[in-house]
Amino acid sequence: MAGVELKTVDADETGMRLDRWFKVHFPGLGFGHLQKLLRSGQIRVDGGRVKADSRLQAGQSVRVPPLGHDEKEDNTPLTGKTIRNQGDGDVLKKMLIFENEKVYVFNKPSGLAVQGGSGVVRSVDSMLEAWRNKKGEKPRLVHRLDRDTSGVLVVAKTRGAAQALTKAFRERDTKKTYWALVKGVPRKRENKISTWLVKDSTPDGDRMRVCQHGEPDSDHAVSFYRVLETAGQNLSWLEMEPYTGRTHQLRVHAQYLGHPIIGDPKYFEADINWDFPGGVQNRLHLHARRIRIPNPGGGMIDVSAPLPPHMVQSWNLLGFDADAEQD
């Protein structure tokens, strides 16, 4: 049958439970879907039916059918409620948009923290425990996204891959492209923003601000932007690229430009005469759209992530075509 694999159990996998073996070899397969394949007899060991808790022996042959995902589950957008109601492996599987032998790339939903912290119950980092490999290695984060920023998040499968990817970010061999919806229309259709930023502690948490060169603890920050489309003089769709990687860099640079990102709880302060557009949700409209990064296994990884539901709603309302080629 097309798509069926026969995989041989390795010597170091003797005694491993079948469900654990599938988690090691096929981390994107949810437990519920695995149970369905077992009940229907599509997964077999040495030609016989088995259960999830069956123990494997070296040299046995595991029949692996095409591991298609449940269509209804795949088409349900990830929201705070669906994330809370699903297991870690199922959420990661749904977020996964690219995978090779060294790397996972996820489309992180808005509202999900990348790492733990004050008030964070669940994060991408904590969920990655569910995808440890057979050597016990947990996938490693190699960069970050703000909690309310959606989009491409690269994760290394191994320590060696993490070192290579971290080096690529440090030496700026990567290209990250973000999409943002901002207030107003910039005077220049494309430009470079170069400032110094410093972190201030406030009752509402840390906030970055533009400062003078030489202020203690300040860092240089450089971003590029171009206007892709506008909705009259009220709103603009910007493509933004951070050259440096400072905290909240694009958000504070948009504010500095005079065109803050719609829905930004820290850096958007609408004047009294500005009305929030009807149908546009008051949520951060910043999305990590695309990443191009050297593949630790050779070549380049180039992955784009579709917009989150609240930004799809805004794009549809404003008549922006997210599927149009923008390169």
MARNU-760466 format. One record per atom (N, C-alpha, C, O, CB): x, z, y; residue in three letters. Coordinates in steps of 0.2 Angstrom, whole numbers, plus 5000, padded with zeros to 4 digits. Glycine has a CB too. Example, Ala and Ser with C-alpha at 12.3 -4.5 7.8 and 13.67 -1.06 7.14 Angstrom:
% MARNU-760466
506650394972ALA 506250394978ALA 506650394984ALA 507150424983ALA 505750454978ALA 506450354989SER 506850364995SER 506450395000SER 506750405006SER 507050294997SER 
END
This chain:
% MARNU-760466
500450004994MET 500050005000MET 500450005006MET 500950045006MET 499550065000MET 500349965011ALA 500749965017ALA 500750025021ALA 500250055022ALA 500449905022ALA 501350045023GLY 501450105026GLY 501550175022GLY 501750225025GLY 500850115031GLY 501450165016VAL 501650225011VAL 502350235010VAL 502750185009VAL 501250215005VAL 502650295011GLU 503350315010GLU 503350355004GLU 502950395002GLU 503650345016GLU 503950345000LEU 504150394995LEU 504750424997LEU 505250394997LEU 504150364988LEU 504750494998LYS 505350535000LYS 505550574995LYS 505150614992LYS 505150565007LYS 506150584994THR 506450624989THR 506650694992THR 506950694997THR 507050594985THR 506450744988VAL 506650814990VAL 507350824990VAL 507650814984VAL 506250864986VAL 507750854995ASP 508450864995ASP 508550934991ASP 508150974990ASP 508750875002ASP 509150944989ALA 509351004985ALA 509251064989ALA 509051114986ALA 510050994983ALA 509451064996ASP 509351125000ASP 508651135001ASP 508451185005ASP 509751115006ASP 508151094999GLU 507451105000GLU 507051134994GLU 506451144994GLU 507151045002GLU 507451154989THR 507151184983THR 506851244985THR 507151294988THR 507751194977THR 506151254982GLY 505851314984GLY 505451314990GLY 505051354992GLY 506251374984GLY 505551264994MET 505151255001MET 504451245000MET 504251194995MET 505451205005MET 503951275003ARG 503251255003ARG 503151185006ARG 503551165010ARG 502851305007ARG 502651155003LEU 502551085005LEU 502351085012LEU 502551035016LEU 501951055000LEU 501951125015ASP 501751125022ASP 502351135026ASP 502351105032ASP 501151175023ASP 502851175024ARG 503451185028ARG 503851125028ARG 504151105033ARG 503851245025ARG 503851095022TRP 504251025021TRP 503950975026TRP 504350935029TRP 504251005014TRP 503350975027PHE 503050925031PHE 503150935038PHE 503250895043PHE 502250915030PHE 503151005040LYS 503351025047LYS 504051005049LYS 504150985055LYS 503251095048LYS 504451005044VAL 505150995045VAL 505250915046VAL 505550895051VAL 505651015039VAL 504950875042HIS 505050805042HIS 504550765046HIS 504750715049HIS 504950775035HIS 503950795047PHE 503450765052PHE 503150815056PHE 502550835056PHE 502950725047PHE 503550835061PRO 503350895066PRO 502750875070PRO 502350915072PRO 503850915070PRO 502550805071GLY 501950785074GLY 501350785071GLY 500850775073GLY 502050715077GLY 501350805064LEU 500750805060LEU 500450875060LEU 500750925058LEU 500950785052LEU 499850885063GLY 499550945063GLY 499350975056GLY 499250935052GLY 498950935068GLY 499251035056PHE 499051065049PHE 498351045047PHE 498251035041PHE 499151145050PHE 497951045051GLY 497251015049GLY 497250945046GLY 496850935041GLY 496751025055GLY 497650905049HIS 497650835047HIS 498050835040HIS 497850795036HIS 498050785052HIS 498550875039LEU 498950885033LEU 498450905027LEU 498450875022LEU 499450935034LEU 498050955029GLN 497550975024GLN 497050925022GLN 496850915016GLN 497151035027GLN 496850885027LYS 496350825025LYS 496650775020LYS 496350755016LYS 496150795032LYS 497350765022LEU 497650715017LEU 497850745010LEU 497750705005LEU 498350695020LEU 497950805010LEU 498050845003LEU 497350844999LEU 497350824993LEU 498250915004LEU 496750855003ARG 496150864999ARG 495950794997ARG 495650784991ARG 495650885004ARG 496150745000SER 495950674998SER 496450644993SER 496350584991SER 495850625004SER 496950674992GLY 497450654987GLY 497850604989GLY 498250564985GLY 497050624981GLY 497950594996GLN 498350544999GLN 499050564999GLN 499550524998GLN 498150525006GLN 499150634999ILE 499850654998ILE 499950684991ILE 499550724988ILE 500050715003ILE 500450664987ARG 500550684980ARG 501350694979ARG 501750674983ARG 500350624975ARG 501450734974VAL 502150754972VAL 502250734965VAL 501850754961VAL 502350824973VAL 502750684964ASP 502850654957ASP 502150634954ASP 502050634948ASP 503150704952ASP 501750604959GLY 501150564956GLY 500550614956GLY 499950594954GLY 501250534950GLY 500650684956GLY 500050724955GLY 499850754962GLY 500150764967GLY 500250784951GLY 499250784962ARG 498950814967ARG 499250884968ARG 499450914964ARG 498150824967ARG 499250904975VAL 499650964976VAL 499251004982VAL 498850974985VAL 500350954978VAL 499451064983LYS 499151104988LYS 499651124994LYS 500251114992LYS 498851164986LYS 499451144999ALA 499951155005ALA 500451205003ALA 501051205005ALA 499551185011ALA 500251254999ASP 500751304997ASP 501151294991ASP 501551334988ASP 500351374996ASP 501151234988SER 501551214982SER 502251214984SER 502451194989SER 501351144980SER 502651234979ARG 503351244980ARG 503751174977ARG 503551154972ARG 503651304977ARG 504151154981LEU 504551094979LEU 505151104976LEU 505451154976LEU 504651044986LEU 505351054972GLN 506051054968GLN 506450994970GLN 506150944971GLN 505851064960GLN 507051004970ALA 507550954971ALA 507450894967ALA 507350894961ALA 508250974971ALA 507450834970GLY 507350774966GLY 506650744965GLY 506450694963GLY 507650774959GLY 506150794967GLN 505450774967GLN 505250714972GLN 505650714977GLN 504950834968GLN 504750674971SER 504550624975SER 503950634979SER 503450654975SER 504550554971SER 503950634985VAL 503350654989VAL 503050594992VAL 503450554995VAL 503550704995VAL 502450574990ARG 502050514993ARG 501850535000ARG 501450585000ARG 501550494988ARG 502050495005VAL 501850505012VAL 501450445014VAL 501750395015VAL 502450525016VAL 500750455015PRO 500350405017PRO 500450385025PRO 500850425028PRO 499650415016PRO 500150335027PRO 500250325035PRO 499950385038PRO 499350405037PRO 499850255037PRO 500250415043LEU 500050475046LEU 499650465052LEU 499850485058LEU 500650525047LEU 499150425052GLY 498750415058GLY 498450475061GLY 498250515057GLY 498150355057GLY 498350485067HIS 498050535070HIS 497250525071HIS 497050475071HIS 498350555077HIS 496950585071ASP 496150585072ASP 496050555078ASP 496250575084ASP 495850655071ASP 495650505078GLU 495450465085GLU 495150505090GLU 495350505096GLU 495050405083GLU 494650545088LYS 494250585092LYS 494750635096LYS 494750655102LYS 493750625089LYS 495150665091GLU 495650715094GLU 496150685099GLU 496250715104GLU 496050755088GLU 496350625097ASP 496850595102ASP 496550575108ASP 496950575113ASP 497150535098ASP 495950565109ASN 495650535115ASN 495350595119ASN 495150585125ASN 495050495113ASN 495450655117THR 495250715121THR 495750735126THR 496350755123THR 494950775117THR 495650735132PRO 496250755137PRO 496450825136PRO 496050865134PRO 496050735144PRO 497050835137LEU 497350905136LEU 497150945143LEU 497250915148LEU 498050905135LEU 496750995142THR 496551035148THR 496751105146THR 496951125140THR 495851035150THR 496651155151GLY 496751225149GLY 496451245143GLY 496651285139GLY 496651265155GLY 495751225143LYS 495351255137LYS 495551225131LYS 495651255126LYS 494651235139LYS 495751155130THR 495951125124THR 496651155122THR 496751155116THR 495951045125THR 497051165127ILE 497651195125ILE 497651265122ILE 497951285117ILE 498151195131ILE 497151305125ARG 497051375122ARG 496751375115ARG 496951415111ARG 496651415127ARG 496351325114ASN 496051315107ASN 496351285102ASN 496151275096ASN 495351285108ASN 497051255103GLN 497351225098GLN 498051255096GLN 498351295101GLN 497551155100GLN 498251245090GLY 498951275088GLY 499451245092GLY 499451185095GLY 499051265081GLY 500051275092ASP 500651255096ASP 500851185093ASP 500951135097ASP 501251295095ASP 500851175087GLY 501051105084GLY 500551055086GLY 500750995087GLY 501151115076GLY 499951065086ASP 499451015088ASP 499450995095ASP 499450935097ASP 498751045086ASP 499651045099VAL 499751035106VAL 500350985108VAL 500350935111VAL 499751095111VAL 500851005104LEU 501450965105LEU 501350895102LEU 501650845105LEU 502050995101LEU 501050885097LYS 500950825094LYS 500550775099LYS 500650715100LYS 500550825087LYS 500050805102LYS 499650775107LYS 499950755113LYS 499850705116LYS 498950815109LYS 500450795115MET 500850785121MET 501450725120MET 501650695124MET 501250845123MET 501650715113LEU 502150675112LEU 502050605113LEU 501550575111LEU 502350685104LEU 502450575117ILE 502350495119ILE 502950455116ILE 502950395117ILE 502250495126ILE 503550495114PHE 504150455112PHE 504550505107PHE 504550565109PHE 504550425118PHE 504850475102GLU 505250515098GLU 505750465094GLU 505550415092GLU 504850545092GLU 506350485094ASN 506850455089ASN 507250515086ASN 507050565086ASN 507350415094ASN 507850495083GLU 508150545079GLU 508450605083GLU 508650655080GLU 508650515075GLU 508550595089LYS 508850645094LYS 508450675099LYS 508550725101LYS 509450605097LYS 507850645100VAL 507550665106VAL 506750655105VAL 506450615102VAL 507650615112VAL 506350705109TYR 505650705110TYR 505550695117TYR 505950715121TYR 505350765107TYR 505050655119VAL 504850645126VAL 504050665126VAL 503650635122VAL 504950575129VAL 503850715130PHE 503150735130PHE 502850715137PHE 503250705142PHE 503150815129PHE 502250705137ASN 501850705143ASN 501550765144ASN 500950785142ASN 501350645143ASN 501850805148LYS 501650875150LYS 501050875154LYS 501050845159LYS 502250925153LYS 500550915152PRO 499950915156PRO 500050965162PRO 500451005162PRO 499350935152PRO 499650945168SER 499650995174SER 499451065172SER 498951065168SER 499250965179SER 499751115174GLY 499451185172GLY 499851215167GLY 499751275166GLY 498751185171GLY 500251175163LEU 500651205157LEU 501351225160LEU 501651175162LEU 500651165151LEU 501551285159ALA 502251305161ALA 502751275156ALA 502551265150ALA 502251375161ALA 503351255159VAL 503851235154VAL 504151295151VAL 504351285145VAL 504351185158VAL 504351345155GLN 504651405152GLN 504251465153GLN 503751465158GLN 505351415155GLN 504351525150GLY 503951585151GLY 504151615158GLY 504651595161GLY 504151625145GLY 503851665160GLY 503951695166GLY 503351745167GLY 502951755163GLY 504051645172GLY 503351775173SER 502851825175SER 502151785175SER 502051735178SER 502951845182SER 501651815171GLY 501051795170GLY 500951735165GLY 500351705165GLY 500751775177GLY 501451705162VAL 501451655158VAL 501351675151VAL 501751705148VAL 502151605159VAL 500751655148VAL 500651675141VAL 500951625136VAL 501151635131VAL 499851685140VAL 500851555138ARG 501051505134ARG 501451455138ARG 501251435143ARG 500451475130ARG 502051425135SER 502451375138SER 502651325133SER 502651335127SER 503051415141SER 502951265136VAL 503151215131VAL 503751245127VAL 503851235121VAL 503451155135VAL 504151285130ASP 504751315127ASP 504551365121ASP 504851365116ASP 505151355132ASP 504051405122SER 503751445117SER 503451405111SER 503551425105SER 503251495119SER 503151355113MET 502751315108MET 503251275103MET 503151255098MET 502351265111MET 503851265106LEU 504351225102LEU 504651265096LEU 504951235092LEU 504951205107LEU 504451325096GLU 504651365090GLU 504351335084GLU 504551335078GLU 504451435091GLU 503751305085ALA 503351275079ALA 503751215076ALA 503551195071ALA 502651255081ALA 504151185080TRP 504551125078TRP 505251135076TRP 505651085077TRP 504451075083TRP 505451195074ARG 506151205071ARG 506251155065ARG 505851145061ARG 506251275069ARG 506851125065ASN 507051085059ASN 507251125053ASN 507251185053ASN 507551035062ASN 507451085048LYS 507551125042LYS 508251165042LYS 508351205038LYS 507651065036LYS 508651145047LYS 509251185048LYS 509051255053LYS 509551295054LYS 509751145052LYS 508451255055GLY 508251315059GLY 508351305066GLY 508251345070GLY 508651375057GLY 508551245068GLU 508651225075GLU 508051215079GLU 507551175077GLU 509151165076GLU 507951255084LYS 507351245089LYS 507551185094LYS 508051185097LYS 507151305092LYS 507051145095PRO 507151095100PRO 507351125107PRO 507051175108PRO 506551045101PRO 507751095111ARG 507951125117ARG 507751085123ARG 507751025124ARG 508751125117ARG 507551125128LEU 507351095135LEU 508051075138LEU 508551105138LEU 507051145139LEU 508051015142VAL 508650995145VAL 508450985153VAL 508950965156VAL 508850925142VAL 507850985155HIS 507650985162HIS 506951015162HIS 506651045157HIS 507650915165HIS 506751025168ARG 506151065170ARG 505651025174ARG 505850975177ARG 506251125173ARG 504951045174LEU 504451015178LEU 504151075181LEU 504051125177LEU 503950965175LEU 503851075187ASP 503451135189ASP 502851135185ASP 502651085182ASP 503251125197ASP 502551195185ARG 501951205181ARG 501451165182ARG 501051135178ARG 501751285182ARG 501251145189ASP 500751105191ASP 500851035191ASP 500450985192ASP 500451125197ASP 501551015190THR 501750945190THR 501650915182THR 501850945178THR 502450935192THR 501350865182SER 501250835175SER 501750775174SER 502150755178SER 500550795174SER 501850755167GLY 502250695166GLY 502850705161GLY 502850755157GLY 502550675172GLY 503250655161VAL 503850655156VAL 504250715156VAL 504550735161VAL 504250585157VAL 504350745150LEU 504750795149LEU 505250785143LEU 504950775138LEU 504350865148LEU 505850785144VAL 506350765138VAL 506550825135VAL 506750875138VAL 506950725141VAL 506550825128VAL 506750885124VAL 507250855119VAL 507150805116VAL 506150925121VAL 507850895118ALA 508350875113ALA 508150905106ALA 507950965106ALA 509050895115ALA 508250865101LYS 508050895094LYS 508650935092LYS 508550985088LYS 507950835090LYS 509250925094THR 509850965091THR 510350985097THR 510250965103THR 510250915087THR 510751025095ARG 511251055100ARG 511650995103ARG 511750995109ARG 511651105097ARG 511950955099GLY 512350895101GLY 511950855106GLY 512250835111GLY 512550855096GLY 511350835105ALA 510850795109ALA 510750835116ALA 510750805121ALA 510250775106ALA 510650895115ALA 510550935122ALA 511150935126ALA 511150925132ALA 510351005120ALA 511750935123GLN 512350935127GLN 512450865130GLN 512650865136GLN 512950945123GLN 512250815127ALA 512350745129ALA 511850735135ALA 511950705140ALA 512250695124ALA 511250755134LEU 510650745139LEU 510850785145LEU 510750765151LEU 510050765136LEU 511050845144THR 511150895150THR 511750855154THR 511750865160THR 511450965148THR 512250835151LYS 512750795154LYS 512550735158LYS 512750725164LYS 513350775149LYS 512050705155ALA 511750645159ALA 511350665165ALA 511450635170ALA 511250605154ALA 511050715165PHE 510650745171PHE 511150765176PHE 511150755182PHE 510250805169PHE 511750805174ARG 512150835178ARG 512550775182ARG 512750785188ARG 512650875175ARG 512750725178GLU 513150675181GLU 512650615184GLU 512950565187GLU 513550635176GLU 512050625185ARG 511550585188ARG 511550515185ARG 511550465188ARG 511650585195ARG 511650515178ASP 511550455175ASP 510850435173ASP 510650385169ASP 511950455168ASP 510350475175THR 509650465174THR 509350445180THR 509550445186THR 509350535171THR 508750415179LYS 508350395184LYS 507650415183LYS 507250395178LYS 508350315185LYS 507350465188LYS 506750495187LYS 506250465192LYS 506450465198LYS 506750575187LYS 505650445190THR 505150415195THR 504550455195THR 504250465190THR 505050335194THR 504350475201TYR 503750515201TYR 503250475205TYR 503350435210TYR 503850585205TYR 502550485204TRP 502050465208TRP 501650525212TRP 501550575209TRP 501550425204TRP 501550515218ALA 501250565222ALA 500650535226ALA 500750475229ALA 501750605226ALA 500150575227LEU 499650555232LEU 499750605238LEU 499750665237LEU 498850565229LEU 499850575244VAL 500050615250VAL 499550595256VAL 499150545256VAL 500750595252VAL 499550645260LYS 499050645266LYS 499350595271LYS 499950595272LYS 499050715270LYS 498950545274GLY 499250505279GLY 499650445276GLY 499650435270GLY 499650535284GLY 499950405281VAL 500350345279VAL 501050355282VAL 501050355289VAL 500050285281VAL 501550355279PRO 502250365282PRO 502350305286PRO 502150245285PRO 502850365277PRO 502750315292ARG 502850255297ARG 503350205293ARG 503250145295ARG 503250285303ARG 503850225289LYS 504250185286LYS 503950175279LYS 503850225276LYS 504950205286LYS 503950115277ARG 503650095270ARG 504150125264ARG 503950135259ARG 503550025269ARG 504750125266GLU 505250155261GLU 505850185265GLU 506050165270GLU 505450105256GLU 506150245262ASN 506650275266ASN 506950325261ASN 506750345256ASN 506350305272ASN 507550355264LYS 507850405261LYS 507750475265LYS 507750475271LYS 508650395261LYS 507650525261ILE 507550595264ILE 508150635262ILE 508350645256ILE 506950625262ILE 508550665267SER 509150705266SER 509150765270SER 509150765276SER 509850665267SER 509050825267THR 509050885270THR 509450935266THR 509650925261THR 508250905271THR 509450995270TRP 509651055266TRP 509051105265TRP 508651105269TRP 510251095270TRP 509051135259LEU 508551175257LEU 508751245255LEU 509351255252LEU 508151145251LEU 508351295257VAL 508551365255VAL 507851395252VAL 507351375254VAL 508851405261VAL 507951445248LYS 507351475245LYS 507251545248LYS 507651585250LYS 507551495237LYS 506551545250ASP 506351615253ASP 505851645248ASP 505451615245ASP 505951595260ASP 505951715248SER 505451755244SER 504851765248SER 504951795254SER 505751815241SER 504251755246THR 503651775250THR 503151805245THR 503251815239THR 503251705252THR 502651845248PRO 502151875244PRO 501851825239PRO 501551855234PRO 501651905248PRO 501751765240ASP 501451715235ASP 502051685231ASP 501851635228ASP 501151665239ASP 502551715230GLY 503151685226GLY 503651645230GLY 503651645236GLY 502851635221GLY 504151615227ASP 504651585230ASP 504451515233ASP 504051485231ASP 505251565225ASP 504751505239ARG 504551445243ARG 505151415246ARG 505551455248ARG 504051465249ARG 505251355245MET 505851315248MET 505651295255MET 505151285257MET 506051255244MET 506151295259ARG 506151265266ARG 506751225268ARG 507251245266ARG 505951325271ARG 506651185273VAL 507151145276VAL 507551185280VAL 507251225285VAL 506951075279VAL 508251185280CYS 508651235284CYS 509251195287CYS 509351135286CYS 508851295280CYS 509651225291GLN 510251195294GLN 510751195289GLN 510851245285GLN 510451235300GLN 511251145289HIS 511851145285HIS 512251205287HIS 512351225292HIS 512251075287HIS 512451235281GLY 512851295282GLY 512451365282GLY 512751415281GLY 513151295289GLY 511851365281GLU 511451425280GLU 511551455273GLU 511651415269GLU 510651415281GLU 511751515273PRO 511851545266PRO 511451525261PRO 510851525262PRO 511951625267PRO 511651515255ASP 511351495249ASP 510951425249ASP 510451415245ASP 510851545247ASP 511051385254SER 510751325255SER 511051275250SER 511651275249SER 510651295262SER 510651225248ASP 510851165244ASP 510651095247ASP 510151095250ASP 510651165237ASP 511051045247HIS 510950985249HIS 510450945244HIS 510450955238HIS 511550935250HIS 509950915247ALA 509450885243ALA 509250815246ALA 509150805252ALA 508750925243ALA 509250765241VAL 509150695243VAL 508650665239VAL 508650675233VAL 509850655242VAL 508150635242SER 507550595239SER 507450525242SER 507650515248SER 506950645239SER 507150485238PHE 506950415240PHE 506250415239PHE 505950435234PHE 507350365237PHE 505950375243TYR 505250355242TYR 505050285245TYR 505450255248TYR 504750405246TYR 504450265242ARG 504250195245ARG 503450205244ARG 503150235239ARG 504550135241ARG 503150175249VAL 502350165248VAL 502150115244VAL 502350055245VAL 502050155256VAL 501750125239LEU 501450075234LEU 500850055237LEU 500749995236LEU 501450105227LEU 500350095239GLU 499750075241GLU 499450125246GLU 499650185246GLU 499150065235GLU 498950105250THR 498650155255THR 497950155254THR 497650095252THR 498950145262THR 497550205256ALA 496850205257ALA 496750215265ALA 496650275267ALA 496450265253ALA 496650165268GLY 496650165276GLY 497250205278GLY 497750195276GLY 495950205278GLY 497150245283GLN 497650285286GLN 497650355283GLN 497950405286GLN 497650285294GLN 497150375278ASN 497050435276ASN 497550465270ASN 497750515270ASN 496350445274ASN 497650415266LEU 498050435260LEU 498550375258LEU 498350325259LEU 497550445254LEU 499050395255SER 499550355252SER 499750365245SER 499850425243SER 500150345257SER 499850315241TRP 500150325234TRP 500950315235TRP 501150255237TRP 499850275229TRP 501350365234LEU 502050355235LEU 502350355228LEU 502150395223LEU 502350415239LEU 502950315227GLU 503350325222GLU 503950355225GLU 504250345230GLU 503650245219GLU 504150415221MET 504750455224MET 505250465218MET 505050475213MET 504450525226MET 505850465221GLU 506450475216GLU 506850525219GLU 507150525224GLU 506850405215GLU 506950585215PRO 507450635217PRO 508150615215PRO 508250605209PRO 507250705214PRO 508650615220TYR 509350605218TYR 509650665216TYR 510050665211TYR 509750575224TYR 509450725219THR 509650785217THR 509050815214THR 508550795213THR 509950825223THR 509150875211GLY 508650915207GLY 508550985209GLY 508551025205GLY 508850915200GLY 508350995216ARG 508251055218ARG 507451085217ARG 507051035216ARG 508351065226ARG 507351145217THR 506751175216THR 506251145221THR 506351145227THR 506751255216THR 505651125218HIS 505151095223HIS 505351045227HIS 505051025233HIS 504851155227HIS 505851005226GLN 506150955230GLN 505750905233GLN 505650895239GLN 506750925227GLN 505350875229LEU 504950815231LEU 504350845235LEU 504150815240LEU 504650775225LEU 504150905233ARG 503550935237ARG 503750955244ARG 503350945249ARG 503250995233ARG 504350985245VAL 504551005251VAL 504750945256VAL 504650945262VAL 505051055251VAL 505050895252HIS 505250835256HIS 504650795258HIS 504650765264HIS 505650795252HIS 504050795254ALA 503450765257ALA 503150795263ALA 502950765268ALA 502950765251ALA 503250865263GLN 502950905268GLN 503450895275GLN 503150885280GLN 502950985267GLN 504050885273TYR 504550875279TYR 504450805282TYR 504550795288TYR 505250875276TYR 504250755278LEU 504050695280LEU 503450695285LEU 503350645288LEU 503950645274LEU 503050745284GLY 502450745288GLY 501850725284GLY 501250715286GLY 502450705294GLY 501950715277HIS 501450685273HIS 501450725266HIS 501650705261HIS 501550605271HIS 501150785267PRO 501150835261PRO 500750805255PRO 500350765256PRO 500950905263PRO 500950825249ILE 500650805243ILE 499950835242ILE 499850895243ILE 501050815237ILE 499450795241ILE 498750825240ILE 498750875235ILE 498950865229ILE 498250765239ILE 498350925237GLY 498250985232GLY 498851025231GLY 498851075226GLY 498050955225GLY 499351025235ASP 499951065234ASP 499851135237ASP 499751145243ASP 500551035237ASP 499751185233PRO 499551255235PRO 500151285239PRO 499951335243PRO 499451295229PRO 500751265239LYS 501251295243LYS 501451255249LYS 501651285254LYS 501851295239LYS 501351195249TYR 501651155255TYR 501151105258TYR 501351065263TYR 502251105252TYR 500551115256PHE 500051075260PHE 499651115264PHE 499251165262PHE 499551035255PHE 499651105271GLU 499251145275GLU 498851095280GLU 499151065285GLU 499651195280GLU 498251085278ALA 497851035282ALA 497651065288ALA 497451125289ALA 497151015277ALA 497651015293ASP 497351045300ASP 496651045300ASP 496251025295ASP 497650995306ASP 496351075305ILE 495651095305ILE 495151035305ILE 494651035303ILE 495451135311ILE 495450975308ASN 495050915308ASN 495150865302ASN 494850815302ASN 495250875314ASN 495450895297TRP 495650845291TRP 495150875285TRP 495150935283TRP 496350855289TRP 494750825283ASP 494250845277ASP 494550825271ASP 494850765270ASP 493550805279ASP 494550865266PHE 494750845259PHE 494350785256PHE 493750795257PHE 494750905254PHE 494650735254PRO 494250675252PRO 493750695246PRO 493850725241PRO 494650625249PRO 493050675247GLY 492550685242GLY 492750655235GLY 492950595235GLY 491950665244GLY 492750685230GLY 492850665223GLY 493650675221GLY 493750665215GLY 492750595223GLY 494050695226VAL 494750705224VAL 494850785223VAL 494650825227VAL 495250685230VAL 495050795217GLN 495150875215GLN 495650905219GLN 496150875221GLN 495250875208GLN 495550965221ASN 496051005225ASN 496551035220ASN 496651095219ASN 495751065229ASN 496950985217ARG 497451005212ARG 498150955214ARG 498050905217ARG 497250985205ARG 498650985212LEU 499350945214LEU 499350875211LEU 499250865205LEU 499950985212LEU 499450825216HIS 499450755214HIS 500150735214HIS 500350695218HIS 499050715219HIS 500550765209LEU 501250745208LEU 501350735200LEU 501250785197LEU 501750795211LEU 501550675198HIS 501650655191HIS 502350625190HIS 502550575193HIS 501050615189HIS 502650655185ALA 503350625183ALA 503150565179ALA 503050565173ALA 503750675179ALA 503150505182ARG 502950445179ARG 503350415174ARG 503150395168ARG 502750395184ARG 504050415175ARG 504450375171ARG 505150405171ARG 505350435176ARG 504550305173ARG 505550405165ILE 506250425165ILE 506650375161ILE 506450345156ILE 506250495162ILE 507250355164ARG 507750315161ARG 508350355160ARG 508650385165ARG 507850255165ARG 508550365154ILE 509150415152ILE 509450385146ILE 509250355142ILE 508850485151ILE 510150395146PRO 510550375140PRO 510350405134PRO 510250475134PRO 511350385142PRO 510250375129ASN 510050395122ASN 510650425119ASN 511150395118ASN 509750345118ASN 510650495117PRO 511250525113PRO 511450475107PRO 512050485105PRO 511050595111PRO 511050445104GLY 511150395099GLY 511350325101GLY 511550285096GLY 510550395094GLY 511450315107GLY 511650245109GLY 511050215113GLY 510450225111GLY 511950205104GLY 511250175118GLY 510750135121GLY 510350175127GLY 510650225129GLY 510250105117GLY 509850155129MET 509450195134MET 508750205132MET 508450175128MET 509450145141MET 508450265134ILE 507750285133ILE 507450275140ILE 507650295145ILE 507750355131ILE 506850235139ASP 506450215145ASP 505750225143ASP 505450185140ASP 506650145147ASP 505450285146VAL 504750305144VAL 504350315150VAL 504650345155VAL 504850365140VAL 503750295150SER 503250305155SER 502650345153SER 502450335147SER 503050245159SER 502450395157ALA 501850435155ALA 501250415159ALA 501250405165ALA 502050505156ALA 500650415156PRO 500050395159PRO 499850455164PRO 500050515162PRO 499450385154PRO 499450445169LEU 499250495174LEU 498750545170LEU 498450535165LEU 498850465179LEU 498750605173PRO 498350655170PRO 497650645173PRO 497550605177PRO 498550725173PRO 497150675170PRO 496450655171PRO 496250665179PRO 495850625181PRO 495950705167PRO 496450715182HIS 496250725189HIS 496550675194HIS 496250655199HIS 496450795192HIS 497150645192MET 497450595196MET 497150525194MET 497050485198MET 498250585195MET 496950515188VAL 496550455186VAL 495950455190VAL 495750395192VAL 496350455178VAL 495550505190GLN 494950515194GLN 495050495202GLN 494750455204GLN 494650585194GLN 495650515205SER 495750495211SER 495950425212SER 495750395217SER 496350545214SER 496350395208TRP 496550325208TRP 495950285207TRP 495950235211TRP 497050315202TRP 495550305203ASN 494850255202ASN 494450265208ASN 494250215211ASN 494450285196ASN 494450325211LEU 494050325217LEU 494350285223LEU 493950255227LEU 493950405219LEU 494950285224LEU 495350255229LEU 495450175228LEU 495650145232LEU 495950285231LEU 495350155222GLY 495450085220GLY 496150065219GLY 496350015219GLY 495150045226GLY 496550115217PHE 497250105215PHE 497350085208PHE 496950115204PHE 497650165217PHE 497750035206ASP 497850015200ASP 498450045197ASP 498950015198ASP 497849935200ASP 498350095193ALA 498950125189ALA 499250085184ALA 499850095182ALA 498750195186ALA 498950035182ASP 499249985177ASP 499549935180ASP 499949895176ASP 498649965172ASP 499549925186ALA 499949865189ALA 500649875189ALA 500849935189ALA 499749855197ALA 501049825188GLU 501749835187GLU 502049845194GLU 501949815199GLU 502149765185GLU 502449905195GLN 502649925201GLN 503449915202GLN 503649935207GLN 502449995202GLN 503749895197ASP 504549885197ASP 504749835202ASP 505349815203ASP 504849875190ASP 
END
